[in-house]
Amino acid sequence: MNPEIAIDLFKTTILFALYIVSPFLGTLLVVGLIASLFQSVTSMQENTLTFAPKLVVTAAVAVLLAPWLIRSLAEFALNIFGRMATMAH
């Protein structure tokens, strides 16, 4: 395997990881912002006020996006395995 193929494979993997994680990060950012705003307005500094909603939203997003996640991961795996045949040359 030459360095160009290795760099391309690494770049593809990193970008795919960001593509998969971005819906989770976006929703957690919004929930964290709302929870922090709620804590600021009510002057309640309880750790569970930020942790519990984030946990629930993460589980909900995972359930809602499960078909898309499975399809995307399967396509990525098939793509990588397909490229393995050409890497030996």
PDB file with one MODEL, atoms N, CA, C and O in Angstrom:
MODEL        1
ATOM      1  N   MET A   1       0.856  -1.174   0.000  1.00  0.00           N
ATOM      2  CA  MET A   1       0.000   0.000   0.000  1.00  0.00           C
ATOM      3  C   MET A   1       0.902   1.237   0.000  1.00  0.00           C
ATOM      4  O   MET A   1       1.799   1.378   0.831  1.00  0.00           O
ATOM      5  N   ASN A   2       0.638   2.113  -0.944  1.00  0.00           N
ATOM      6  CA  ASN A   2       1.443   3.327  -1.003  1.00  0.00           C
ATOM      7  C   ASN A   2       0.845   4.404  -0.091  1.00  0.00           C
ATOM      8  O   ASN A   2      -0.311   4.297   0.318  1.00  0.00           O
ATOM      9  N   PRO A   3       1.613   5.423   0.224  1.00  0.00           N
ATOM     10  CA  PRO A   3       1.159   6.448   1.173  1.00  0.00           C
ATOM     11  C   PRO A   3      -0.096   7.206   0.718  1.00  0.00           C
ATOM     12  O   PRO A   3      -0.908   7.608   1.550  1.00  0.00           O
ATOM     13  N   GLU A   4      -0.255   7.400  -0.586  1.00  0.00           N
ATOM     14  CA  GLU A   4      -1.420   8.130  -1.074  1.00  0.00           C
ATOM     15  C   GLU A   4      -2.717   7.395  -0.751  1.00  0.00           C
ATOM     16  O   GLU A   4      -3.707   8.010  -0.354  1.00  0.00           O
ATOM     17  N   ILE A   5      -2.701   6.090  -0.923  1.00  0.00           N
ATOM     18  CA  ILE A   5      -3.891   5.291  -0.626  1.00  0.00           C
ATOM     19  C   ILE A   5      -4.173   5.305   0.873  1.00  0.00           C
ATOM     20  O   ILE A   5      -5.327   5.406   1.291  1.00  0.00           O
ATOM     21  N   ALA A   6      -3.122   5.204   1.678  1.00  0.00           N
ATOM     22  CA  ALA A   6      -3.301   5.217   3.133  1.00  0.00           C
ATOM     23  C   ALA A   6      -3.859   6.558   3.605  1.00  0.00           C
ATOM     24  O   ALA A   6      -4.736   6.592   4.468  1.00  0.00           O
ATOM     25  N   ILE A   7      -3.365   7.644   3.055  1.00  0.00           N
ATOM     26  CA  ILE A   7      -3.857   8.977   3.429  1.00  0.00           C
ATOM     27  C   ILE A   7      -5.298   9.154   2.992  1.00  0.00           C
ATOM     28  O   ILE A   7      -6.109   9.703   3.738  1.00  0.00           O
ATOM     29  N   ASP A   8      -5.627   8.695   1.791  1.00  0.00           N
ATOM     30  CA  ASP A   8      -7.002   8.793   1.306  1.00  0.00           C
ATOM     31  C   ASP A   8      -7.945   7.962   2.174  1.00  0.00           C
ATOM     32  O   ASP A   8      -9.053   8.400   2.486  1.00  0.00           O
ATOM     33  N   LEU A   9      -7.513   6.778   2.559  1.00  0.00           N
ATOM     34  CA  LEU A   9      -8.330   5.917   3.420  1.00  0.00           C
ATOM     35  C   LEU A   9      -8.537   6.554   4.792  1.00  0.00           C
ATOM     36  O   LEU A   9      -9.642   6.519   5.335  1.00  0.00           O
ATOM     37  N   PHE A  10      -7.488   7.127   5.345  1.00  0.00           N
ATOM     38  CA  PHE A  10      -7.586   7.812   6.636  1.00  0.00           C
ATOM     39  C   PHE A  10      -8.522   9.008   6.553  1.00  0.00           C
ATOM     40  O   PHE A  10      -9.358   9.208   7.435  1.00  0.00           O
ATOM     41  N   LYS A  11      -8.386   9.808   5.492  1.00  0.00           N
ATOM     42  CA  LYS A  11      -9.238  10.977   5.305  1.00  0.00           C
ATOM     43  C   LYS A  11     -10.701  10.568   5.155  1.00  0.00           C
ATOM     44  O   LYS A  11     -11.583  11.195   5.742  1.00  0.00           O
ATOM     45  N   THR A  12     -10.961   9.534   4.384  1.00  0.00           N
ATOM     46  CA  THR A  12     -12.322   9.045   4.191  1.00  0.00           C
ATOM     47  C   THR A  12     -12.923   8.563   5.500  1.00  0.00           C
ATOM     48  O   THR A  12     -14.093   8.823   5.780  1.00  0.00           O
ATOM     49  N   THR A  13     -12.143   7.874   6.291  1.00  0.00           N
ATOM     50  CA  THR A  13     -12.629   7.356   7.568  1.00  0.00           C
ATOM     51  C   THR A  13     -12.941   8.487   8.546  1.00  0.00           C
ATOM     52  O   THR A  13     -13.970   8.458   9.221  1.00  0.00           O
ATOM     53  N   ILE A  14     -12.069   9.468   8.624  1.00  0.00           N
ATOM     54  CA  ILE A  14     -12.295  10.601   9.531  1.00  0.00           C
ATOM     55  C   ILE A  14     -13.530  11.394   9.115  1.00  0.00           C
ATOM     56  O   ILE A  14     -14.346  11.752   9.964  1.00  0.00           O
ATOM     57  N   LEU A  15     -13.677  11.671   7.828  1.00  0.00           N
ATOM     58  CA  LEU A  15     -14.848  12.411   7.358  1.00  0.00           C
ATOM     59  C   LEU A  15     -16.136  11.625   7.576  1.00  0.00           C
ATOM     60  O   LEU A  15     -17.167  12.207   7.914  1.00  0.00           O
ATOM     61  N   PHE A  16     -16.085  10.317   7.388  1.00  0.00           N
ATOM     62  CA  PHE A  16     -17.263   9.493   7.630  1.00  0.00           C
ATOM     63  C   PHE A  16     -17.628   9.491   9.115  1.00  0.00           C
ATOM     64  O   PHE A  16     -18.808   9.541   9.462  1.00  0.00           O
ATOM     65  N   ALA A  17     -16.635   9.435   9.980  1.00  0.00           N
ATOM     66  CA  ALA A  17     -16.899   9.486  11.422  1.00  0.00           C
ATOM     67  C   ALA A  17     -17.563  10.801  11.807  1.00  0.00           C
ATOM     68  O   ALA A  17     -18.492  10.811  12.615  1.00  0.00           O
ATOM     69  N   LEU A  18     -17.100  11.903  11.243  1.00  0.00           N
ATOM     70  CA  LEU A  18     -17.736  13.199  11.504  1.00  0.00           C
ATOM     71  C   LEU A  18     -19.155  13.240  10.961  1.00  0.00           C
ATOM     72  O   LEU A  18     -20.040  13.829  11.583  1.00  0.00           O
ATOM     73  N   TYR A  19     -19.380  12.625   9.818  1.00  0.00           N
ATOM     74  CA  TYR A  19     -20.703  12.554   9.206  1.00  0.00           C
ATOM     75  C   TYR A  19     -21.676  11.775  10.086  1.00  0.00           C
ATOM     76  O   TYR A  19     -22.844  12.146  10.202  1.00  0.00           O
ATOM     77  N   ILE A  20     -21.202  10.705  10.701  1.00  0.00           N
ATOM     78  CA  ILE A  20     -22.054   9.874  11.555  1.00  0.00           C
ATOM     79  C   ILE A  20     -22.324  10.550  12.897  1.00  0.00           C
ATOM     80  O   ILE A  20     -23.438  10.457  13.413  1.00  0.00           O
ATOM     81  N   VAL A  21     -21.349  11.218  13.463  1.00  0.00           N
ATOM     82  CA  VAL A  21     -21.462  11.791  14.800  1.00  0.00           C
ATOM     83  C   VAL A  21     -22.156  13.157  14.805  1.00  0.00           C
ATOM     84  O   VAL A  21     -22.687  13.572  15.835  1.00  0.00           O
ATOM     85  N   SER A  22     -22.158  13.851  13.679  1.00  0.00           N
ATOM     86  CA  SER A  22     -22.688  15.218  13.663  1.00  0.00           C
ATOM     87  C   SER A  22     -24.146  15.364  14.098  1.00  0.00           C
ATOM     88  O   SER A  22     -24.448  16.345  14.777  1.00  0.00           O
ATOM     89  N   PRO A  23     -25.073  14.460  13.759  1.00  0.00           N
ATOM     90  CA  PRO A  23     -26.438  14.633  14.284  1.00  0.00           C
ATOM     91  C   PRO A  23     -26.497  14.558  15.807  1.00  0.00           C
ATOM     92  O   PRO A  23     -27.260  15.290  16.438  1.00  0.00           O
ATOM     93  N   PHE A  24     -25.703  13.686  16.389  1.00  0.00           N
ATOM     94  CA  PHE A  24     -25.672  13.567  17.848  1.00  0.00           C
ATOM     95  C   PHE A  24     -25.086  14.829  18.483  1.00  0.00           C
ATOM     96  O   PHE A  24     -25.628  15.350  19.457  1.00  0.00           O
ATOM     97  N   LEU A  25     -23.992  15.309  17.933  1.00  0.00           N
ATOM     98  CA  LEU A  25     -23.355  16.506  18.486  1.00  0.00           C
ATOM     99  C   LEU A  25     -24.250  17.731  18.355  1.00  0.00           C
ATOM    100  O   LEU A  25     -24.315  18.559  19.264  1.00  0.00           O
ATOM    101  N   GLY A  26     -24.932  17.843  17.236  1.00  0.00           N
ATOM    102  CA  GLY A  26     -25.827  18.983  17.037  1.00  0.00           C
ATOM    103  C   GLY A  26     -26.991  18.993  18.019  1.00  0.00           C
ATOM    104  O   GLY A  26     -27.307  20.030  18.602  1.00  0.00           O
ATOM    105  N   THR A  27     -27.621  17.852  18.198  1.00  0.00           N
ATOM    106  CA  THR A  27     -28.749  17.802  19.135  1.00  0.00           C
ATOM    107  C   THR A  27     -28.281  17.988  20.572  1.00  0.00           C
ATOM    108  O   THR A  27     -28.958  18.645  21.363  1.00  0.00           O
ATOM    109  N   LEU A  28     -27.138  17.419  20.917  1.00  0.00           N
ATOM    110  CA  LEU A  28     -26.620  17.603  22.274  1.00  0.00           C
ATOM    111  C   LEU A  28     -26.215  19.050  22.532  1.00  0.00           C
ATOM    112  O   LEU A  28     -26.345  19.542  23.653  1.00  0.00           O
ATOM    113  N   LEU A  29     -25.732  19.724  21.512  1.00  0.00           N
ATOM    114  CA  LEU A  29     -25.401  21.137  21.650  1.00  0.00           C
ATOM    115  C   LEU A  29     -26.647  21.955  21.941  1.00  0.00           C
ATOM    116  O   LEU A  29     -26.634  22.820  22.817  1.00  0.00           O
ATOM    117  N   VAL A  30     -27.721  21.689  21.213  1.00  0.00           N
ATOM    118  CA  VAL A  30     -28.970  22.424  21.424  1.00  0.00           C
ATOM    119  C   VAL A  30     -29.552  22.127  22.801  1.00  0.00           C
ATOM    120  O   VAL A  30     -29.979  23.041  23.506  1.00  0.00           O
ATOM    121  N   VAL A  31     -29.571  20.849  23.188  1.00  0.00           N
ATOM    122  CA  VAL A  31     -30.120  20.481  24.503  1.00  0.00           C
ATOM    123  C   VAL A  31     -29.271  21.082  25.623  1.00  0.00           C
ATOM    124  O   VAL A  31     -29.816  21.574  26.611  1.00  0.00           O
ATOM    125  N   GLY A  32     -27.960  21.048  25.482  1.00  0.00           N
ATOM    126  CA  GLY A  32     -27.086  21.641  26.496  1.00  0.00           C
ATOM    127  C   GLY A  32     -27.284  23.141  26.615  1.00  0.00           C
ATOM    128  O   GLY A  32     -27.259  23.694  27.715  1.00  0.00           O
ATOM    129  N   LEU A  33     -27.479  23.795  25.481  1.00  0.00           N
ATOM    130  CA  LEU A  33     -27.720  25.232  25.497  1.00  0.00           C
ATOM    131  C   LEU A  33     -29.044  25.565  26.191  1.00  0.00           C
ATOM    132  O   LEU A  33     -29.113  26.500  26.989  1.00  0.00           O
ATOM    133  N   ILE A  34     -30.079  24.806  25.888  1.00  0.00           N
ATOM    134  CA  ILE A  34     -31.380  25.028  26.527  1.00  0.00           C
ATOM    135  C   ILE A  34     -31.299  24.745  28.027  1.00  0.00           C
ATOM    136  O   ILE A  34     -31.846  25.502  28.829  1.00  0.00           O
ATOM    137  N   ALA A  35     -30.624  23.667  28.408  1.00  0.00           N
ATOM    138  CA  ALA A  35     -30.493  23.337  29.826  1.00  0.00           C
ATOM    139  C   ALA A  35     -29.683  24.408  30.567  1.00  0.00           C
ATOM    140  O   ALA A  35     -30.024  24.780  31.690  1.00  0.00           O
ATOM    141  N   SER A  36     -28.632  24.890  29.948  1.00  0.00           N
ATOM    142  CA  SER A  36     -27.832  25.947  30.578  1.00  0.00           C
ATOM    143  C   SER A  36     -28.621  27.240  30.708  1.00  0.00           C
ATOM    144  O   SER A  36     -28.522  27.939  31.716  1.00  0.00           O
ATOM    145  N   LEU A  37     -29.393  27.549  29.696  1.00  0.00           N
ATOM    146  CA  LEU A  37     -30.247  28.742  29.757  1.00  0.00           C
ATOM    147  C   LEU A  37     -31.279  28.598  30.876  1.00  0.00           C
ATOM    148  O   LEU A  37     -31.536  29.546  31.617  1.00  0.00           O
ATOM    149  N   PHE A  38     -31.868  27.405  30.992  1.00  0.00           N
ATOM    150  CA  PHE A  38     -32.825  27.145  32.063  1.00  0.00           C
ATOM    151  C   PHE A  38     -32.165  27.285  33.433  1.00  0.00           C
ATOM    152  O   PHE A  38     -32.758  27.858  34.348  1.00  0.00           O
ATOM    153  N   GLN A  39     -30.943  26.768  33.583  1.00  0.00           N
ATOM    154  CA  GLN A  39     -30.230  26.887  34.852  1.00  0.00           C
ATOM    155  C   GLN A  39     -29.899  28.335  35.171  1.00  0.00           C
ATOM    156  O   GLN A  39     -29.964  28.746  36.330  1.00  0.00           O
ATOM    157  N   SER A  40     -29.548  29.100  34.169  1.00  0.00           N
ATOM    158  CA  SER A  40     -29.231  30.510  34.401  1.00  0.00           C
ATOM    159  C   SER A  40     -30.457  31.299  34.818  1.00  0.00           C
ATOM    160  O   SER A  40     -30.385  32.149  35.706  1.00  0.00           O
ATOM    161  N   VAL A  41     -31.577  31.019  34.180  1.00  0.00           N
ATOM    162  CA  VAL A  41     -32.807  31.758  34.474  1.00  0.00           C
ATOM    163  C   VAL A  41     -33.334  31.410  35.858  1.00  0.00           C
ATOM    164  O   VAL A  41     -33.782  32.291  36.592  1.00  0.00           O
ATOM    165  N   THR A  42     -33.283  30.129  36.221  1.00  0.00           N
ATOM    166  CA  THR A  42     -33.845  29.702  37.507  1.00  0.00           C
ATOM    167  C   THR A  42     -32.822  29.697  38.638  1.00  0.00           C
ATOM    168  O   THR A  42     -33.191  29.469  39.790  1.00  0.00           O
ATOM    169  N   SER A  43     -31.567  29.938  38.347  1.00  0.00           N
ATOM    170  CA  SER A  43     -30.474  29.906  39.332  1.00  0.00           C
ATOM    171  C   SER A  43     -30.353  28.551  40.028  1.00  0.00           C
ATOM    172  O   SER A  43     -29.922  28.474  41.178  1.00  0.00           O
ATOM    173  N   MET A  44     -30.733  27.498  39.333  1.00  0.00           N
ATOM    174  CA  MET A  44     -30.571  26.129  39.855  1.00  0.00           C
ATOM    175  C   MET A  44     -29.304  25.538  39.247  1.00  0.00           C
ATOM    176  O   MET A  44     -29.185  25.444  38.026  1.00  0.00           O
ATOM    177  N   GLN A  45     -28.368  25.143  40.089  1.00  0.00           N
ATOM    178  CA  GLN A  45     -27.116  24.577  39.612  1.00  0.00           C
ATOM    179  C   GLN A  45     -27.047  23.093  39.967  1.00  0.00           C
ATOM    180  O   GLN A  45     -26.204  22.675  40.761  1.00  0.00           O
ATOM    181  N   GLU A  46     -27.919  22.321  39.386  1.00  0.00           N
ATOM    182  CA  GLU A  46     -27.976  20.881  39.623  1.00  0.00           C
ATOM    183  C   GLU A  46     -27.406  20.167  38.400  1.00  0.00           C
ATOM    184  O   GLU A  46     -27.785  20.470  37.269  1.00  0.00           O
ATOM    185  N   ASN A  47     -26.495  19.219  38.625  1.00  0.00           N
ATOM    186  CA  ASN A  47     -25.846  18.522  37.515  1.00  0.00           C
ATOM    187  C   ASN A  47     -26.814  17.658  36.716  1.00  0.00           C
ATOM    188  O   ASN A  47     -26.648  17.495  35.508  1.00  0.00           O
ATOM    189  N   THR A  48     -27.814  17.109  37.377  1.00  0.00           N
ATOM    190  CA  THR A  48     -28.739  16.231  36.666  1.00  0.00           C
ATOM    191  C   THR A  48     -29.629  16.998  35.701  1.00  0.00           C
ATOM    192  O   THR A  48     -30.207  16.398  34.794  1.00  0.00           O
ATOM    193  N   LEU A  49     -29.754  18.307  35.872  1.00  0.00           N
ATOM    194  CA  LEU A  49     -30.563  19.102  34.940  1.00  0.00           C
ATOM    195  C   LEU A  49     -29.932  19.160  33.553  1.00  0.00           C
ATOM    196  O   LEU A  49     -30.640  19.381  32.570  1.00  0.00           O
ATOM    197  N   THR A  50     -28.647  18.971  33.451  1.00  0.00           N
ATOM    198  CA  THR A  50     -28.024  18.923  32.133  1.00  0.00           C
ATOM    199  C   THR A  50     -27.773  17.487  31.681  1.00  0.00           C
ATOM    200  O   THR A  50     -27.851  17.193  30.488  1.00  0.00           O
ATOM    201  N   PHE A  51     -27.474  16.598  32.614  1.00  0.00           N
ATOM    202  CA  PHE A  51     -27.124  15.228  32.241  1.00  0.00           C
ATOM    203  C   PHE A  51     -28.334  14.428  31.793  1.00  0.00           C
ATOM    204  O   PHE A  51     -28.277  13.765  30.757  1.00  0.00           O
ATOM    205  N   ALA A  52     -29.419  14.471  32.538  1.00  0.00           N
ATOM    206  CA  ALA A  52     -30.592  13.646  32.232  1.00  0.00           C
ATOM    207  C   ALA A  52     -31.206  13.980  30.875  1.00  0.00           C
ATOM    208  O   ALA A  52     -31.472  13.059  30.102  1.00  0.00           O
ATOM    209  N   PRO A  53     -31.446  15.253  30.545  1.00  0.00           N
ATOM    210  CA  PRO A  53     -31.996  15.534  29.208  1.00  0.00           C
ATOM    211  C   PRO A  53     -31.059  15.122  28.069  1.00  0.00           C
ATOM    212  O   PRO A  53     -31.516  14.653  27.027  1.00  0.00           O
ATOM    213  N   LYS A  54     -29.762  15.297  28.265  1.00  0.00           N
ATOM    214  CA  LYS A  54     -28.814  14.886  27.226  1.00  0.00           C
ATOM    215  C   LYS A  54     -28.847  13.378  27.023  1.00  0.00           C
ATOM    216  O   LYS A  54     -28.764  12.899  25.892  1.00  0.00           O
ATOM    217  N   LEU A  55     -28.967  12.634  28.109  1.00  0.00           N
ATOM    218  CA  LEU A  55     -29.037  11.182  28.015  1.00  0.00           C
ATOM    219  C   LEU A  55     -30.297  10.739  27.278  1.00  0.00           C
ATOM    220  O   LEU A  55     -30.242   9.857  26.421  1.00  0.00           O
ATOM    221  N   VAL A  56     -31.419  11.345  27.608  1.00  0.00           N
ATOM    222  CA  VAL A  56     -32.690  10.995  26.967  1.00  0.00           C
ATOM    223  C   VAL A  56     -32.661  11.362  25.486  1.00  0.00           C
ATOM    224  O   VAL A  56     -33.094  10.575  24.645  1.00  0.00           O
ATOM    225  N   VAL A  57     -32.157  12.541  25.165  1.00  0.00           N
ATOM    226  CA  VAL A  57     -32.110  12.976  23.763  1.00  0.00           C
ATOM    227  C   VAL A  57     -31.147  12.116  22.956  1.00  0.00           C
ATOM    228  O   VAL A  57     -31.425  11.803  21.799  1.00  0.00           O
ATOM    229  N   THR A  58     -30.028  11.733  23.540  1.00  0.00           N
ATOM    230  CA  THR A  58     -29.090  10.860  22.838  1.00  0.00           C
ATOM    231  C   THR A  58     -29.731   9.526  22.511  1.00  0.00           C
ATOM    232  O   THR A  58     -29.572   9.015  21.402  1.00  0.00           O
ATOM    233  N   ALA A  59     -30.452   8.957  23.462  1.00  0.00           N
ATOM    234  CA  ALA A  59     -31.143   7.690  23.213  1.00  0.00           C
ATOM    235  C   ALA A  59     -32.218   7.856  22.141  1.00  0.00           C
ATOM    236  O   ALA A  59     -32.369   6.992  21.277  1.00  0.00           O
ATOM    237  N   ALA A  60     -32.962   8.953  22.190  1.00  0.00           N
ATOM    238  CA  ALA A  60     -34.010   9.186  21.199  1.00  0.00           C
ATOM    239  C   ALA A  60     -33.423   9.371  19.798  1.00  0.00           C
ATOM    240  O   ALA A  60     -33.952   8.832  18.826  1.00  0.00           O
ATOM    241  N   VAL A  61     -32.349  10.121  19.697  1.00  0.00           N
ATOM    242  CA  VAL A  61     -31.711  10.321  18.392  1.00  0.00           C
ATOM    243  C   VAL A  61     -31.153   9.008  17.863  1.00  0.00           C
ATOM    244  O   VAL A  61     -31.249   8.732  16.667  1.00  0.00           O
ATOM    245  N   ALA A  62     -30.578   8.204  18.734  1.00  0.00           N
ATOM    246  CA  ALA A  62     -30.045   6.909  18.308  1.00  0.00           C
ATOM    247  C   ALA A  62     -31.158   5.999  17.788  1.00  0.00           C
ATOM    248  O   ALA A  62     -30.973   5.298  16.793  1.00  0.00           O
ATOM    249  N   VAL A  63     -32.299   6.008  18.448  1.00  0.00           N
ATOM    250  CA  VAL A  63     -33.419   5.178  18.001  1.00  0.00           C
ATOM    251  C   VAL A  63     -33.981   5.707  16.685  1.00  0.00           C
ATOM    252  O   VAL A  63     -34.278   4.929  15.778  1.00  0.00           O
ATOM    253  N   LEU A  64     -34.127   7.028  16.578  1.00  0.00           N
ATOM    254  CA  LEU A  64     -34.689   7.608  15.359  1.00  0.00           C
ATOM    255  C   LEU A  64     -33.762   7.450  14.147  1.00  0.00           C
ATOM    256  O   LEU A  64     -34.225   7.246  13.025  1.00  0.00           O
ATOM    257  N   LEU A  65     -32.483   7.543  14.379  1.00  0.00           N
ATOM    258  CA  LEU A  65     -31.524   7.470  13.275  1.00  0.00           C
ATOM    259  C   LEU A  65     -30.944   6.078  13.053  1.00  0.00           C
ATOM    260  O   LEU A  65     -30.063   5.912  12.210  1.00  0.00           O
ATOM    261  N   ALA A  66     -31.414   5.086  13.782  1.00  0.00           N
ATOM    262  CA  ALA A  66     -30.855   3.733  13.670  1.00  0.00           C
ATOM    263  C   ALA A  66     -30.879   3.199  12.241  1.00  0.00           C
ATOM    264  O   ALA A  66     -29.860   2.677  11.789  1.00  0.00           O
ATOM    265  N   PRO A  67     -31.989   3.302  11.506  1.00  0.00           N
ATOM    266  CA  PRO A  67     -31.953   2.785  10.123  1.00  0.00           C
ATOM    267  C   PRO A  67     -30.914   3.489   9.245  1.00  0.00           C
ATOM    268  O   PRO A  67     -30.212   2.846   8.465  1.00  0.00           O
ATOM    269  N   TRP A  68     -30.826   4.801   9.378  1.00  0.00           N
ATOM    270  CA  TRP A  68     -29.847   5.550   8.601  1.00  0.00           C
ATOM    271  C   TRP A  68     -28.420   5.181   9.018  1.00  0.00           C
ATOM    272  O   TRP A  68     -27.542   5.017   8.171  1.00  0.00           O
ATOM    273  N   LEU A  69     -28.198   5.053  10.322  1.00  0.00           N
ATOM    274  CA  LEU A  69     -26.865   4.704  10.811  1.00  0.00           C
ATOM    275  C   LEU A  69     -26.440   3.326  10.311  1.00  0.00           C
ATOM    276  O   LEU A  69     -25.310   3.150   9.856  1.00  0.00           O
ATOM    277  N   ILE A  70     -27.341   2.354  10.395  1.00  0.00           N
ATOM    278  CA  ILE A  70     -27.006   1.001   9.960  1.00  0.00           C
ATOM    279  C   ILE A  70     -26.727   0.974   8.464  1.00  0.00           C
ATOM    280  O   ILE A  70     -25.764   0.349   8.022  1.00  0.00           O
ATOM    281  N   ARG A  71     -27.568   1.652   7.681  1.00  0.00           N
ATOM    282  CA  ARG A  71     -27.371   1.683   6.232  1.00  0.00           C
ATOM    283  C   ARG A  71     -26.050   2.377   5.882  1.00  0.00           C
ATOM    284  O   ARG A  71     -25.303   1.890   5.033  1.00  0.00           O
ATOM    285  N   SER A  72     -25.763   3.493   6.521  1.00  0.00           N
ATOM    286  CA  SER A  72     -24.528   4.233   6.231  1.00  0.00           C
ATOM    287  C   SER A  72     -23.295   3.426   6.611  1.00  0.00           C
ATOM    288  O   SER A  72     -22.325   3.376   5.855  1.00  0.00           O
ATOM    289  N   LEU A  73     -23.332   2.797   7.774  1.00  0.00           N
ATOM    290  CA  LEU A  73     -22.185   1.989   8.206  1.00  0.00           C
ATOM    291  C   LEU A  73     -21.989   0.771   7.307  1.00  0.00           C
ATOM    292  O   LEU A  73     -20.855   0.393   7.014  1.00  0.00           O
ATOM    293  N   ALA A  74     -23.080   0.160   6.872  1.00  0.00           N
ATOM    294  CA  ALA A  74     -22.968  -0.991   5.975  1.00  0.00           C
ATOM    295  C   ALA A  74     -22.394  -0.570   4.625  1.00  0.00           C
ATOM    296  O   ALA A  74     -21.533  -1.261   4.081  1.00  0.00           O
ATOM    297  N   GLU A  75     -22.859   0.554   4.078  1.00  0.00           N
ATOM    298  CA  GLU A  75     -22.324   1.043   2.809  1.00  0.00           C
ATOM    299  C   GLU A  75     -20.842   1.395   2.933  1.00  0.00           C
ATOM    300  O   GLU A  75     -20.056   1.115   2.027  1.00  0.00           O
ATOM    301  N   PHE A  76     -20.464   2.008   4.053  1.00  0.00           N
ATOM    302  CA  PHE A  76     -19.062   2.353   4.257  1.00  0.00           C
ATOM    303  C   PHE A  76     -18.200   1.096   4.351  1.00  0.00           C
ATOM    304  O   PHE A  76     -17.122   1.030   3.762  1.00  0.00           O
ATOM    305  N   ALA A  77     -18.680   0.101   5.095  1.00  0.00           N
ATOM    306  CA  ALA A  77     -17.919  -1.142   5.232  1.00  0.00           C
ATOM    307  C   ALA A  77     -17.767  -1.841   3.879  1.00  0.00           C
ATOM    308  O   ALA A  77     -16.686  -2.331   3.552  1.00  0.00           O
ATOM    309  N   LEU A  78     -18.846  -1.889   3.094  1.00  0.00           N
ATOM    310  CA  LEU A  78     -18.761  -2.512   1.771  1.00  0.00           C
ATOM    311  C   LEU A  78     -17.806  -1.746   0.864  1.00  0.00           C
ATOM    312  O   LEU A  78     -17.064  -2.345   0.086  1.00  0.00           O
ATOM    313  N   ASN A  79     -17.825  -0.427   0.968  1.00  0.00           N
ATOM    314  CA  ASN A  79     -16.916   0.394   0.175  1.00  0.00           C
ATOM    315  C   ASN A  79     -15.459   0.121   0.553  1.00  0.00           C
ATOM    316  O   ASN A  79     -14.603  -0.029  -0.318  1.00  0.00           O
ATOM    317  N   ILE A  80     -15.191   0.057   1.839  1.00  0.00           N
ATOM    318  CA  ILE A  80     -13.817  -0.200   2.297  1.00  0.00           C
ATOM    319  C   ILE A  80     -13.364  -1.603   1.893  1.00  0.00           C
ATOM    320  O   ILE A  80     -12.241  -1.788   1.425  1.00  0.00           O
ATOM    321  N   PHE A  81     -14.250  -2.596   2.079  1.00  0.00           N
ATOM    322  CA  PHE A  81     -13.878  -3.961   1.684  1.00  0.00           C
ATOM    323  C   PHE A  81     -13.675  -4.066   0.173  1.00  0.00           C
ATOM    324  O   PHE A  81     -12.820  -4.820  -0.292  1.00  0.00           O
ATOM    325  N   GLY A  82     -14.455  -3.315  -0.580  1.00  0.00           N
ATOM    326  CA  GLY A  82     -14.275  -3.301  -2.033  1.00  0.00           C
ATOM    327  C   GLY A  82     -12.955  -2.675  -2.436  1.00  0.00           C
ATOM    328  O   GLY A  82     -12.337  -3.088  -3.418  1.00  0.00           O
ATOM    329  N   ARG A  83     -12.525  -1.678  -1.679  1.00  0.00           N
ATOM    330  CA  ARG A  83     -11.257  -1.035  -1.984  1.00  0.00           C
ATOM    331  C   ARG A  83     -10.059  -1.885  -1.571  1.00  0.00           C
ATOM    332  O   ARG A  83      -8.952  -1.665  -2.062  1.00  0.00           O
ATOM    333  N   MET A  84     -10.263  -2.854  -0.675  1.00  0.00           N
ATOM    334  CA  MET A  84      -9.159  -3.692  -0.226  1.00  0.00           C
ATOM    335  C   MET A  84      -8.571  -4.508  -1.372  1.00  0.00           C
ATOM    336  O   MET A  84      -7.369  -4.772  -1.406  1.00  0.00           O
ATOM    337  N   ALA A  85      -9.429  -4.905  -2.308  1.00  0.00           N
ATOM    338  CA  ALA A  85      -8.929  -5.695  -3.450  1.00  0.00           C
ATOM    339  C   ALA A  85      -7.964  -4.883  -4.298  1.00  0.00           C
ATOM    340  O   ALA A  85      -7.009  -5.429  -4.850  1.00  0.00           O
ATOM    341  N   THR A  86      -8.207  -3.581  -4.405  1.00  0.00           N
ATOM    342  CA  THR A  86      -7.319  -2.759  -5.233  1.00  0.00           C
ATOM    343  C   THR A  86      -6.084  -2.295  -4.458  1.00  0.00           C
ATOM    344  O   THR A  86      -5.125  -1.834  -5.078  1.00  0.00           O
ATOM    345  N   MET A  87      -6.073  -2.397  -3.155  1.00  0.00           N
ATOM    346  CA  MET A  87      -4.937  -1.931  -2.367  1.00  0.00           C
ATOM    347  C   MET A  87      -3.728  -2.857  -2.479  1.00  0.00           C
ATOM    348  O   MET A  87      -2.602  -2.422  -2.242  1.00  0.00           O
ATOM    349  N   ALA A  88      -3.934  -4.087  -2.824  1.00  0.00           N
ATOM    350  CA  ALA A  88      -2.827  -5.044  -2.878  1.00  0.00           C
ATOM    351  C   ALA A  88      -1.896  -4.763  -4.056  1.00  0.00           C
ATOM    352  O   ALA A  88      -0.736  -5.177  -4.034  1.00  0.00           O
ATOM    353  N   HIS A  89      -2.376  -4.078  -5.066  1.00  0.00           N
ATOM    354  CA  HIS A  89      -1.553  -3.831  -6.255  1.00  0.00           C
ATOM    355  C   HIS A  89      -0.630  -2.674  -6.079  1.00  0.00           C
ATOM    356  O   HIS A  89       0.126  -2.343  -6.992  1.00  0.00           O
TER     357      HIS A  89
ENDMDL
END
